[in-house]
Amino acid sequence: MSGKIAVVGSNMVDLITYTDRMPAPGETIEAPRFEMGCGGKGANQAIAAARLGADVMMLTKVGDDIFADNTIRNFETSGIDTRFVERVPGTSSGVAPIFVEPSGENSILIVKGANALLSPADVDRAAEALKQCDLIVMQLEVPLETVYHTIAFGAAHGIETLLNPAPAAPDLDPARIEQVTFFVPNQTELATITGLPVTSEAEAETAARTLVARGIRTVIVTLGARGALLVTAGEATRRIEPVRVTPVDTTGAGDAFIGSFARYYVETHDLDASLHKAVRYAADSITRPGTQKSYATREAFEAFCATCDA
């Protein structure tokens, strides 16, 4: 396998409490079950790519707590290069306390912790290693200035870049992301960023074309169960057809799409084929519960693809 991926982004520890009901103010109640898992969009995308055999380097920050140890161990177990996973003294790691009621409704608190301290200077310190990469992947759970700086770094050194604008940021400056190679929003994120309605595929194409007109080379709109749209300058929009599966848990499917696309693109540089693989990998991930634990290995995914093509 050729090609190296760098992920400049976030990590989180999911703290999931399953409760019969939410407590009233001042009330203490017993909850029946608790789980802890590794998450964060950057980490999810890195793990997905690594599970498929990609050579992945992670650039992120953790705190100086026990959550940091768990996060670093999770990266290392997956074969991810952790040279630039930095501990920040006196700071918590990023955590996401999640409260799930019997109906499936959930309430989530996001504490960015050390993720909020990932800076342009951190990117510069990793410059020589980043120059050896074929693709740099980013999200928006770290400071925007760091994202802008990383895009500019990639452009200056001839490295392709991918930005997944999640979670949606209304203050994202389109002028500072024009040099990104791949811009990969879902419909909600595309609507937030462009200020246009995106309730249909036709509206998604129109909104995506406003970004292409501003200079972004390639916009890939993920449509969940309906596949994806590929919008580029001077070419007709292409629809990437979905794969029909019975969903169990859709959490993390977007990150599965990004990570798998990155893995296949750095190997083949075949855009269409990589997108078809990404749609399949995301579909496979939702047939199992959880986020990172739902991401298939290369061998398991090849077996899934064989059933799709049979």
TORVEX-831006 format. One record per residue (C-alpha): x, y, z; residue number from 1. Coordinates in Angstrom, 1 decimal, always signed. Each point is the difference from the previous one (the first is absolute). Example, Ala and Ser with C-alpha at 12.3 -4.5 7.8 and 13.67 -1.06 7.14 Angstrom:
       xx       yy       zz     n
    +12.3     -4.5     +7.8     1
     +1.4     +3.4     -0.7     2
% end
This chain:
       xx       yy       zz     n
     +0.0     +0.0     +0.0     1
     +1.4     +3.4     -1.0     2
     -0.8     +3.5     +1.3     3
     +0.0     +1.5     +3.4     4
     -2.8     +1.9     +1.7     5
     +0.3     +2.6     +2.7     6
     -3.0     +0.9     +2.1     7
     +0.1     +3.4     +1.7     8
     -2.9     +0.0     +2.3     9
     -1.8     -1.0     +3.1    10
     -0.3     -2.9     +2.4    11
     -2.7     -0.5     +2.6    12
     -0.9     -2.5     +2.7    13
     -3.7     -0.9     -0.1    14
     -1.5     -0.5     +3.4    15
     -3.3     -1.7     -0.6    16
     -2.6     -0.4     +2.8    17
     -3.2     -1.9     -0.8    18
     -2.7     +1.3     +2.3    19
     -3.7     -0.8     +0.5    20
     -0.7     +3.8     +0.2    21
     +2.0     +3.2     +0.5    22
     +0.2     +1.2     +3.6    23
     -1.8     +3.1     +1.1    24
     +2.1     +2.9     +1.3    25
     +1.6     -1.0     +3.3    26
     -1.1     -3.6     -0.3    27
     +2.3     -3.0     +0.0    28
     -1.2     -3.2     -1.7    29
     +1.6     -3.4     -0.9    30
     +0.7     -0.7     -3.6    31
     +0.1     -3.6     -1.3    32
     +3.0     +0.0     -2.3    33
     +3.1     +2.0     -1.0    34
     +2.5     -0.4     -2.9    35
     +3.2     +1.9     -0.9    36
     +1.2     +0.2     -3.5    37
     +2.5     +1.9     -2.2    38
     -1.4     +2.6     -2.3    39
     +0.5     +3.4     -1.5    40
     -0.3     +0.6     -3.7    41
     +3.7     +0.2     -0.7    42
     +0.8     -3.2     +2.0    43
     -3.0     -1.8     -1.6    44
     +1.2     +0.8     -3.5    45
     +3.6     -1.0     +0.8    46
     -1.2     -3.3     +1.5    47
     -2.2     -0.8     -3.0    48
     +2.9     +0.5     -2.4    49
     +2.4     -2.0     +2.1    50
     -2.4     -2.9     +0.4    51
     +0.1     -0.2     -3.8    52
     +3.8     -0.2     +0.0    53
     +0.9     +3.6     -0.6    54
     +3.2     +1.6     +1.3    55
     -1.4     +2.7     +2.3    56
     +1.6     +2.7     +2.1    57
     -2.1     +1.9     +2.6    58
     +0.6     +3.6     +1.0    59
     -2.1     +0.8     +3.1    60
     +0.2     +0.9     +3.7    61
     -1.1     -1.8     +3.1    62
     -0.1     +1.0     +3.6    63
     +2.1     -1.4     +2.8    64
     -2.7     -2.3     +1.4    65
     -0.8     -3.7     -0.2    66
     -2.2     +0.7     -3.1    67
     +3.2     +1.0     -1.8    68
     +1.6     -3.4     +0.7    69
     -3.0     -1.7     -1.4    70
     -0.1     +2.1     -3.2    71
     +3.7     -0.4     -0.7    72
     -0.2     -3.8     +0.6    73
     -3.0     -0.2     -2.4    74
     +2.0     +1.8     -2.8    75
     +3.1     -2.2     +0.6    76
     -2.1     -3.2     +0.0    77
     -1.4     +1.0     -3.4    78
     +3.5     +0.6     -1.4    79
     -0.2     +3.8     -0.1    80
     +3.1     +2.2     +0.2    81
     -0.4     +1.9     +3.3    82
     +3.2     +2.1     -0.1    83
     -2.1     +3.1     -0.2    84
     -2.6     -0.9     +2.6    85
     +1.0     +2.5     +2.7    86
     -1.0     +0.0     +3.7    87
     -0.9     +3.4     +1.4    88
     +0.7     +0.4     +3.7    89
     -2.7     +1.4     +2.2    90
     -2.7     -0.6     -2.7    91
     -2.7     -2.6     -0.4    92
     -0.3     -2.2     -3.0    93
     -3.0     +0.5     -2.2    94
     -3.0     -1.8     +1.3    95
     -3.6     -0.5     -1.0    96
     -2.4     -1.0     +2.8    97
     -3.0     -1.5     -1.7    98
     -3.3     -0.9     +1.7    99
     -2.3     -2.4     -1.8   100
     -3.6     -0.6     +1.0   101
     -2.0     -3.2     -0.8   102
     -1.6     +1.7     -3.0   103
     +3.4     +0.4     -1.6   104
     -0.1     +3.8     +0.5   105
     +3.4     +1.3     +1.2   106
     +1.4     +3.1     +1.6   107
     +3.7     +0.8     -0.7   108
     +2.5     +2.3     +1.5   109
     +3.2     +0.7     -1.9   110
     +3.1     +1.1     +2.0   111
     +2.8     +0.7     -2.5   112
     +2.7     +0.1     +2.6   113
     +3.4     -0.3     -1.5   114
     -1.4     -0.1     -3.5   115
     -0.6     +3.8     +0.3   116
     +3.7     +0.5     +0.3   117
     +1.1     -1.6     -3.2   118
     +1.7     +3.0     -1.7   119
     +1.7     +1.0     -3.3   120
     +3.3     -0.3     +1.8   121
     -0.7     -3.7     +0.6   122
     -0.4     -0.4     -3.7   123
     +3.3     +1.7     -0.7   124
     +1.8     -2.2     +2.5   125
     -1.2     -3.0     -1.9   126
     +0.8     +1.5     -3.4   127
     +2.7     -2.4     -1.1   128
     -2.2     -3.0     +0.8   129
     -3.0     +1.6     -1.7   130
     +2.0     +0.6     -3.2   131
     +0.3     -3.8     -0.3   132
     -3.7     -0.4     -0.1   133
     -2.2     -0.3     -3.0   134
     -3.2     +1.3     +1.6   135
     -0.8     +2.1     +3.1   136
     -3.5     -0.5     +1.5   137
     -1.7     +2.6     +2.2   138
     -3.3     +0.7     +1.8   139
     -1.3     +2.9     +2.1   140
     +0.3     -1.3     +3.6   141
     +3.3     +2.0     +0.3   142
     +0.6     +3.7     -0.4   143
     -0.8     +1.5     -3.5   144
     +3.3     +1.7     -0.2   145
     +1.7     -3.4     +0.2   146
     -2.2     -1.3     -2.8   147
     +0.7     +3.1     -2.2   148
     +3.8     -0.3     +0.7   149
     +0.0     -3.7     -0.9   150
     -1.8     +0.6     -3.3   151
     +2.5     +2.7     -0.9   152
     +2.9     -2.3     +1.1   153
     -1.3     -2.7     -2.3   154
     -0.3     +2.4     -2.9   155
     +3.5     +1.4     +0.5   156
     +1.5     -3.5     +0.0   157
     -2.0     -1.7     -2.7   158
     -1.9     -2.2     +2.4   159
     -3.6     -0.8     -0.6   160
     -2.4     +0.9     +2.8   161
     -3.5     -1.1     +1.1   162
     -2.3     +2.1     +2.2   163
     -3.1     -1.6     +1.6   164
     -1.8     +3.1     +1.4   165
     -1.4     -1.7     +3.0   166
     -1.5     +1.0     +2.3   167
     -1.4     +2.8     -2.2   168
     +1.6     +3.4     +0.6   169
     -2.0     +3.0     -1.1   170
     +3.1     +2.2     +0.3   171
     +2.1     -2.2     -2.3   172
     +1.6     +2.4     -2.5   173
     -0.4     -1.3     -3.6   174
     +2.8     +2.2     -1.2   175
     +2.5     -1.8     +2.3   176
     -0.9     -3.5     -1.1   177
     +0.1     +0.5     -3.7   178
     +3.3     -1.8     -0.3   179
     -1.3     -3.2     +1.5   180
     -0.1     -3.0     -2.4   181
     -3.1     -1.7     +1.3   182
     -2.8     +1.6     +1.9   183
     -2.3     -2.7     +1.4   184
     -3.1     +1.3     +1.8   185
     -3.3     -1.7     +0.7   186
     -3.3     +1.7     -0.9   187
     -0.4     +1.8     +3.3   188
     +3.6     +1.3     +0.0   189
     -0.3     +1.1     -3.7   190
     -3.2     +2.0     +0.9   191
     +1.7     +1.6     +3.0   192
     +3.1     +1.0     -1.9   193
     -1.7     +1.3     -3.2   194
     -3.2     +1.4     +1.6   195
     -2.0     -1.8     -2.7   196
     -2.7     -2.6     +0.3   197
     +1.2     -3.5     -0.4   198
     -3.1     -2.2     +0.3   199
     +0.4     -1.8     -3.3   200
     +2.8     -1.3     -2.2   201
     -0.7     +2.8     -2.5   202
     +0.4     +2.6     +2.8   203
     +3.1     -1.7     +1.2   204
     +1.6     +0.2     -3.4   205
     -0.9     +3.7     -0.3   206
     +1.5     +0.8     +3.4   207
     +3.1     -2.1     -0.8   208
     +0.5     +1.9     -3.2   209
     +0.1     +3.3     +1.8   210
     +3.1     -1.3     +1.8   211
     +1.6     -1.3     -3.2   212
     -0.6     +3.4     -1.5   213
     +2.0     +1.5     +2.8   214
     +3.0     -2.2     -0.9   215
     -0.4     -3.3     +2.0   216
     +1.0     -2.7     -2.5   217
     -2.1     -2.9     +1.2   218
     -3.1     -0.1     +2.2   219
     -1.3     -3.3     +1.2   220
     -3.4     +0.1     +1.7   221
     -0.8     -3.0     +2.1   222
     -3.7     -0.9     -0.1   223
     -0.2     -2.8     +2.6   224
     -2.2     -2.9     -1.3   225
     -0.2     +1.7     -3.4   226
     +3.8     -0.2     -0.8   227
     +1.9     +3.1     -0.9   228
     +0.4     +2.7     -2.6   229
     +3.3     +1.0     -1.7   230
     +0.0     +3.6     -1.3   231
     +3.0     +1.4     -1.8   232
     +0.7     +2.9     -2.4   233
     -0.7     -0.6     -3.7   234
     -1.5     -3.4     +0.5   235
     -3.5     -1.3     +0.5   236
     -0.9     -1.0     +3.5   237
     +0.4     -3.7     +0.7   238
     -2.1     -2.0     +2.5   239
     +1.6     -2.7     +2.0   240
     -2.7     -2.6     +0.4   241
     -0.7     -1.3     +3.5   242
     +0.2     -3.6     +1.3   243
     -3.2     -1.3     +1.6   244
     +0.5     -1.4     +3.5   245
     -2.1     -0.4     +3.2   246
     +1.3     +2.7     +2.3   247
     +0.7     -0.8     +3.7   248
     +1.9     +3.2     +1.0   249
     +0.9     +2.8     -2.3   250
     +2.4     +1.7     +2.5   251
     +3.4     +0.7     -1.6   252
     -1.1     -0.9     -3.6   253
     +1.2     +3.4     -1.3   254
     +3.4     -0.6     +1.5   255
     +0.1     -3.5     -1.4   256
     -0.6     +1.6     -3.5   257
     +2.8     +2.5     +0.4   258
     +2.6     -2.4     +1.4   259
     -0.7     -2.7     -2.6   260
     +0.0     +2.5     -2.8   261
     +3.4     +1.3     +1.1   262
     +1.4     -3.5     +0.2   263
     -1.0     -1.0     -3.5   264
     +0.7     +3.4     -1.6   265
     +3.7     +0.1     +1.2   266
     +0.4     -3.5     -1.4   267
     -1.6     +0.4     -3.4   268
     -0.7     +3.7     -0.6   269
     -3.1     -1.2     -1.7   270
     -2.7     +2.4     +1.3   271
     -3.1     -1.8     -1.2   272
     +1.2     -3.5     +1.1   273
     +1.0     +1.4     +3.4   274
     -3.4     +1.6     +0.5   275
     -1.8     -3.3     -0.9   276
     +2.2     -1.7     +2.7   277
     -0.8     +2.7     +2.5   278
     -3.8     -0.4     -0.5   279
     +0.3     -3.7     +0.5   280
     +2.2     +0.3     +3.1   281
     -2.4     +2.5     +1.6   282
     -2.9     -2.3     -0.8   283
     +1.8     -2.9     +1.6   284
     +0.7     +1.9     +3.1   285
     -3.6     +0.7     +0.8   286
     -0.8     -3.7     +0.1   287
     +1.7     -0.2     +3.4   288
     -0.4     +2.0     +3.2   289
     +2.6     +2.6     +1.2   290
     +2.4     +2.3     -1.8   291
     +3.6     -1.1     -0.3   292
     -0.9     -3.5     +1.0   293
     -2.3     -0.2     -3.0   294
     +2.8     +0.7     -2.5   295
     +0.9     -3.1     -2.0   296
     +3.6     -1.2     -0.6   297
     +1.1     -0.3     -3.6   298
     -0.7     -3.7     -0.2   299
     -3.5     +0.3     +1.5   300
     -0.8     +2.9     -2.3   301
     +1.2     -1.9     -3.1   302
     -2.4     -2.8     +1.0   303
     -2.8     +2.5     +0.3   304
     +0.8     +1.5     -3.4   305
     -0.1     -3.5     -1.5   306
     -3.6     -0.4     +1.2   307
     -0.9     +3.5     -1.4   308
     +1.3     -0.9     -3.5   309
     -1.3     -3.6     -0.1   310
% end
